[in-house]
Amino acid sequence: MASTRRDFLKNSAIAGAALTMSNPKRATAQDPQRQLPTPRAMELMEFFGLKYPIFQAPHGGAGPDLVAAVSGVGGMGILGGTRLTPEDARRAVATVRARTERRFAVNYILAFDSASLPVVLETGAPVLHFSWGLPTKEMISAVRGAGAKFGVQVANASGARSALDLGADYLVCQGVEAGGHVQSSIALYELLPKVLDQAGKTPVLAAGGIAHGRKIRAALLAGASGAMLGTRFVATQESLAHPDYKNVLIKSRGSETSMSVCFQDGWPGATHRSLRNPTLERWEAAGSPPVGRRPGEGDVVARRSDGTSILRYNFASPQRDLRGAITDMALFAGQGVDDVRDLPSAAELVARLWAECLDQSSR
Ligand SMILES: Cc1cc2nc3c(=O)[nH]c(=O)nc-3n(C[C@H](O)[C@H](O)[C@H](O)COP(=O)(O)O)c2cc1C
């Protein structure tokens, strides 16, 4: 009986969300200032043909299954392209395209080589999503030549200005609350107005610490065109993240995350937010020593299915094919991890986030 009532409430919320989508004025007629989706969100959705102003951030677990599922229901899925060989990148893009006709993006972290970018465009990736740097003029002409769009994740107003001057189709404003590698040192709601001031009509998505629909609503009502969520999508059924990592996420709190350079092997000096775990605790207890003097530095903490090993301070987050001390590895998480309490499918999650966003009674 209880589950029937739960199902009814859940389905009503989703149906309500769908109704409001078709008639946005209906649910919020009394307060036009809080009308959802906002005009800026509607412009973003129209620009990319989306049903929801929700982007799934790129991360190690964002393979073709997750990306196709998010884009397939009308959000924007983003593949991690940086570490793929050109052949793997071609296969990944082709797989997503075979599963959905909707738009999706491929991410390049510009602190690294982006060798597979031409192949990704040639295979028909419709959107390129750049972070940790600005694309070169050559990259932009390749993107435009292929008829694709591009966006840039930024961490301050001058980064936003530079990306806009290059013609970015959208920006992502990353706040310091974010999980994973964090470019920003500024809180999301301190930075967002500054980026919006630069952006004019160009869409700006908010990122960092958002894992519940009420926080998407807050971002939209603060002027963002949409929200990009990373940690929340790591804990989904389709995510390639290791089950032990997902299970730790659903029990953790934002106050258990920490910014450091602990897991820097593979990306020297890059600041990241991760969950406190034995490796981080031990490194801090030793006075956060530099590379070469860290405790347990040569330990093999896990092995891949091909038998290759991963050492303790590696920058990669654990994926499903690993065996070993998974929870000693980099467990990236944003401050919104308090709202990650289950492992839904991506489709269920996107519908739920949007229903929560429209439910003005939840604050
Ligand atoms: C596990 C994990 C891996 C990430 N990997 C990438 C990445 O490969 N490229 C990138 O641009 N951002 C990456 N990010 C950061 C996201 O772009 C985004 O800024 C962040 O997830 C937003 O904060 P949230 O995790 O609190 O939602 C990653 C985040 C997480 C949690």
The ligand as a Tripos MOL2 file, in Angstrom:
@<TRIPOS>MOLECULE
LIG
   31    33     1     0     0
SMALL
NO_CHARGES

@<TRIPOS>ATOM
      1 C1         34.1240   12.5710  -10.3960 C.3       1 LIG1
      2 C2         34.2310   13.8850  -11.1040 C.ar      1 LIG1
      3 C3         35.0090   13.9660  -12.2550 C.ar      1 LIG1
      4 C4         35.0880   15.1830  -12.9680 C.ar      1 LIG1
      5 N1         35.7810   15.1980  -14.1420 N.ar      1 LIG1
      6 C5         35.7360   16.3200  -14.9080 C.ar      1 LIG1
      7 C6         36.2820   16.3080  -16.2170 C.ar      1 LIG1
      8 O1         36.7880   15.2930  -16.6940 O.2       1 LIG1
      9 N2         36.2270   17.4520  -16.9360 N.ar      1 LIG1
     10 C7         35.6540   18.5880  -16.4470 C.ar      1 LIG1
     11 O2         35.5840   19.5890  -17.1500 O.2       1 LIG1
     12 N3         35.1210   18.6200  -15.2150 N.ar      1 LIG1
     13 C8         35.1320   17.5150  -14.4340 C.ar      1 LIG1
     14 N4         34.5450   17.5410  -13.1960 N.ar      1 LIG1
     15 C9         34.0110   18.8130  -12.6540 C.3       1 LIG1
     16 C10        32.6800   19.1830  -13.3110 C.3       1 LIG1
     17 O3         32.9160   19.7780  -14.5440 O.3       1 LIG1
     18 C11        31.8180   20.1650  -12.4810 C.3       1 LIG1
     19 O4         32.4390   21.4180  -12.4000 O.3       1 LIG1
     20 C12        31.4770   19.6790  -11.1060 C.3       1 LIG1
     21 O5         31.1570   18.3170  -11.1040 O.3       1 LIG1
     22 C13        30.2960   20.4510  -10.5430 C.3       1 LIG1
     23 O6         30.1850   20.2250   -9.1710 O.3       1 LIG1
     24 P1         29.3290   19.0400   -8.5050 P.3       1 LIG1
     25 O7         30.1690   17.8150   -8.6460 O.co2     1 LIG1
     26 O8         29.2010   19.4890   -7.0920 O.co2     1 LIG1
     27 O9         28.0370   18.9230   -9.2260 O.co2     1 LIG1
     28 C14        34.4400   16.3380  -12.4680 C.ar      1 LIG1
     29 C15        33.6750   16.2370  -11.3030 C.ar      1 LIG1
     30 C16        33.5510   15.0320  -10.6190 C.ar      1 LIG1
     31 C17        32.6990   14.9700   -9.3850 C.3       1 LIG1
@<TRIPOS>BOND
     1     1     2 1
     2     2     3 ar
     3     2    30 ar
     4     3     4 ar
     5     4     5 ar
     6     4    28 ar
     7     5     6 ar
     8     6     7 ar
     9     6    13 1
    10     7     8 2
    11     7     9 ar
    12     9    10 ar
    13    10    11 2
    14    10    12 ar
    15    12    13 ar
    16    13    14 ar
    17    14    15 1
    18    14    28 ar
    19    15    16 1
    20    16    17 1
    21    16    18 1
    22    18    19 1
    23    18    20 1
    24    20    21 1
    25    20    22 1
    26    22    23 1
    27    23    24 1
    28    24    25 2
    29    24    26 1
    30    24    27 1
    31    28    29 ar
    32    29    30 ar
    33    30    31 1
@<TRIPOS>SUBSTRUCTURE
     1 LIG1         1 GROUP 0 **** ****
